[in-house]
Amino acid sequence: MKIIIGLGNIGKEYENTRHNVGWMFLDYIEKKLNFKIEEKNKKLDSYISQIYINNEKVVFAKPTTYMNLSGHAVEKIKKWYKVDNEDILIVFDDIDIPFGQIRFKLSGSGGTHNGMKNVVQMLNSKDIPRIKIGIGGIKHEKQDLVDFVLEKFSKKQIGELDTVFDEAYEKLINFLDN
């Protein structure tokens, strides 16, 4: 069993914002694989769905704890499904990576991302696989960090996200296969 968790914030005001790219990636997966992540599980503080990919159960989750407390939901999900850290893949935005670039890592700190910092803290480990989707660019260097990450993607960037998500999907499938 594998768990795929997209980090983001709940609420209409956060839709299509840079900080919600983890949730947006899971929306892309829903369309691609024709299922819905719509069951709100209060015990797990997340929207949850599970499907089989290549004969393996894969659980998808969108935490509802808001970004900075994402680790609380991730910890509950890990305990509920009784999986190891290496069976969890976290997908989130990274301001230190240029827009459109993807990085897959098996471990590391939370970096500048408060949601991932909380995940590392709550799981008491840096050994957590992750896909980091770049949202950085020249503009953010001249703007308040919080304002930048909570700003909506431009129409041009929204149009480019499918290509970005295609690459992230390949990384997801490699994670599931390995």
C-alpha positions in Angstrom: 0.0 0.0 0.0 1.2 3.5 -0.8 -0.2 6.9 0.4 0.0 10.0 -1.7 -0.7 13.2 0.1 -1.0 16.6 -1.6 -0.5 19.5 0.7 -2.7 22.6 0.5 -5.2 24.8 2.2 -9.0 24.1 2.4 -11.4 26.8 1.2 -12.4 28.6 -2.0 -10.1 31.5 -1.4 -7.1 29.2 -1.7 -8.1 27.5 -5.0 -5.5 27.9 -7.8 -3.0 29.5 -5.4 0.7 28.6 -5.6 0.6 27.1 -2.1 -2.2 24.7 -3.2 -0.3 23.1 -6.0 -0.2 19.8 -4.0 -4.0 19.7 -4.0 -4.1 20.8 -7.6 -1.8 17.9 -8.6 -4.3 15.5 -6.9 -7.1 17.1 -8.8 -5.1 16.4 -12.0 -4.7 12.7 -10.9 -8.5 12.5 -10.2 -9.2 13.5 -13.8 -6.5 11.3 -15.3 -7.5 8.2 -13.4 -11.3 9.0 -13.3 -12.0 8.9 -9.5 -12.8 11.5 -6.8 -11.1 12.4 -3.5 -14.3 13.4 -1.8 -14.8 11.4 1.4 -14.1 13.7 4.3 -12.6 11.6 7.1 -12.7 13.7 10.3 -10.6 11.1 12.2 -7.8 11.7 9.6 -8.4 15.4 9.1 -8.4 14.8 5.3 -10.3 14.1 2.2 -9.5 10.5 1.4 -9.9 8.1 -1.6 -8.3 4.8 -2.5 -7.9 3.1 -5.8 -5.7 0.3 -7.2 -2.9 1.1 -9.5 -1.0 -1.9 -11.0 -2.7 -4.1 -8.4 -1.5 -2.0 -5.5 -3.8 -0.1 -3.1 -3.0 3.6 -3.3 -4.6 6.0 -0.9 -4.9 9.7 -1.9 -5.3 12.3 0.8 -5.8 16.1 0.9 -5.3 17.3 4.5 -7.8 19.7 5.9 -5.6 21.0 8.7 -4.3 24.0 6.7 -0.8 24.0 5.4 1.2 24.7 8.6 -0.3 21.8 10.5 -0.2 19.3 7.7 2.0 16.9 9.7 -0.9 16.3 12.1 -3.0 14.8 9.3 0.0 12.9 7.8 0.8 11.4 11.2 -2.9 10.2 11.6 -3.0 8.8 8.1 0.3 6.9 8.7 -1.0 5.4 11.9 -4.4 4.5 10.6 -3.1 2.7 7.5 -0.1 1.3 9.4 2.5 2.2 6.8 6.2 3.2 7.0 7.5 6.6 6.0 8.9 5.2 2.7 5.4 4.3 1.7 4.2 7.9 1.9 4.7 10.4 -0.9 4.2 14.1 -0.1 3.5 16.5 -2.9 3.9 20.2 -2.3 5.0 23.6 -3.7 8.6 24.8 -3.4 9.4 28.5 -3.8 13.1 27.7 -4.1 12.6 25.8 -7.4 11.7 27.8 -10.5 8.1 27.5 -11.8 7.6 24.4 -13.9 10.4 22.3 -12.5 9.9 19.2 -10.5 12.2 17.5 -7.9 11.7 14.1 -6.4 13.6 13.3 -3.2 13.5 10.4 -0.9 14.5 12.5 2.1 15.4 15.9 3.3 14.4 18.7 5.7 11.3 20.7 5.3 13.4 23.5 3.9 11.5 26.8 3.8 8.1 25.1 3.5 6.2 25.2 6.8 3.9 22.4 5.9 6.7 20.0 5.1 8.6 21.2 8.2 5.5 20.1 10.2 5.4 16.7 8.5 9.1 16.1 9.3 8.5 17.2 12.9 5.4 15.0 13.4 6.9 11.9 11.8 10.2 12.6 13.6 12.1 11.8 10.4 13.5 13.4 7.3 13.2 10.1 5.4 9.9 10.9 3.7 9.6 10.7 -0.1 8.4 13.9 -1.7 7.7 15.5 -5.0 8.4 19.2 -4.9 6.7 21.3 -7.6 8.5 24.6 -8.3 6.5 27.8 -7.9 9.5 30.2 -7.6 10.5 32.9 -10.0 11.9 36.4 -10.3 8.7 38.0 -9.1 8.7 36.4 -5.7 12.1 37.9 -4.8 10.5 41.4 -4.8 7.3 40.3 -3.0 6.4 39.2 0.6 6.7 35.4 0.7 3.2 34.8 2.2 1.6 37.1 -0.3 3.4 35.3 -3.2 2.5 31.8 -2.2 -1.1 32.7 -1.5 -1.4 34.5 -4.9 -3.3 32.7 -7.7 -1.4 31.3 -10.6 -1.6 33.4 -13.8 -3.7 32.1 -16.6 -0.5 31.4 -18.5 0.8 29.3 -15.6 -2.5 27.5 -15.2 -2.2 26.5 -18.9 1.4 25.2 -18.3 0.5 23.2 -15.2 -0.7 20.1 -17.1 2.7 19.7 -18.6 4.3 20.1 -15.1 1.8 17.6 -13.7 2.5 15.1 -16.5 6.1 15.1 -15.3 5.1 14.8 -11.7 2.8 11.9 -12.6 5.7 10.1 -14.1 7.6 10.5 -10.9 4.5 9.3 -9.0 4.3 6.1 -11.1 8.1 5.5 -10.6 7.5 5.8 -6.9 4.7 3.3 -7.0 6.7 0.9 -9.2 9.8 1.0 -7.0 
